[in-house]
């Protein structure tokens, strides 16, 4: 499941770069829609990775009996 967060962040970053730096011949409505979708995809990947990081920290503290 950790790979899915990295893949989502990568796809979102590629989409963001495409919508920001490539000269696309599309109207503004389509451009802003694609831009916002790419932001959502990248953010969901980041949130997924943060969730797994917090879960790992909690499991590590529980295994060391430091979690109270």
C-alpha positions as CSV (number, residue, x, y, z in Angstrom):
1,X,0.0,0.0,0.0
2,X,2.9,2.4,0.5
3,X,3.7,2.1,-3.2
4,X,0.3,3.5,-4.1
5,X,1.0,6.7,-2.3
6,X,4.3,7.2,-4.1
7,X,2.7,6.4,-7.4
8,X,-0.2,8.8,-6.8
9,X,2.3,11.6,-5.9
10,X,4.4,10.8,-9.0
11,X,1.3,10.9,-11.3
12,X,0.1,14.1,-9.7
13,X,3.5,15.7,-10.1
14,X,3.8,14.7,-13.8
15,X,0.3,16.0,-14.4
16,X,1.1,19.3,-12.6
17,X,4.2,19.7,-14.6
18,X,2.3,19.0,-17.8
19,X,-0.4,21.5,-17.1
20,X,2.0,24.2,-15.9
21,X,5.0,24.0,-18.3
22,X,3.7,22.4,-21.5
23,X,2.0,24.7,-24.0
24,X,-1.4,23.1,-24.2
25,X,-3.9,24.4,-26.7
26,X,-7.0,24.1,-24.4
27,X,-9.4,26.6,-23.0
28,X,-9.0,27.9,-19.5
29,X,-11.9,25.8,-18.1
30,X,-10.3,22.5,-19.2
31,X,-6.9,23.7,-18.1
32,X,-8.0,24.6,-14.6
33,X,-10.0,21.4,-14.3
34,X,-6.9,19.3,-15.2
35,X,-4.8,21.4,-12.9
36,X,-7.1,20.9,-9.9
37,X,-7.4,17.2,-10.6
38,X,-3.6,16.9,-10.6
39,X,-3.4,18.8,-7.3
40,X,-6.0,16.4,-5.8
41,X,-4.1,13.3,-7.1
42,X,-0.8,14.6,-5.7
43,X,-2.4,15.6,-2.4
44,X,-4.1,12.2,-1.9
45,X,-0.7,10.5,-2.4
46,X,0.9,12.7,0.2
47,X,-2.0,12.1,2.7
48,X,-1.7,8.4,2.1
49,X,2.0,8.4,2.8
50,X,1.5,10.6,5.9
51,X,-1.1,8.1,7.1
52,X,1.3,5.2,6.7
53,X,4.1,7.1,8.4
54,X,1.9,7.8,11.4
55,X,0.8,4.2,11.5
56,X,4.4,3.0,11.4
57,X,5.4,5.4,14.2
58,X,2.5,4.2,16.4
59,X,3.5,0.6,15.8
60,X,7.1,1.3,16.6
61,X,6.2,3.0,19.9
62,X,3.8,0.2,20.8
63,X,6.5,-2.4,20.2
64,X,8.9,-0.6,22.5
65,X,6.3,-0.2,25.2
66,X,6.8,3.5,25.2
67,X,3.2,4.2,23.9
68,X,0.8,5.2,26.7
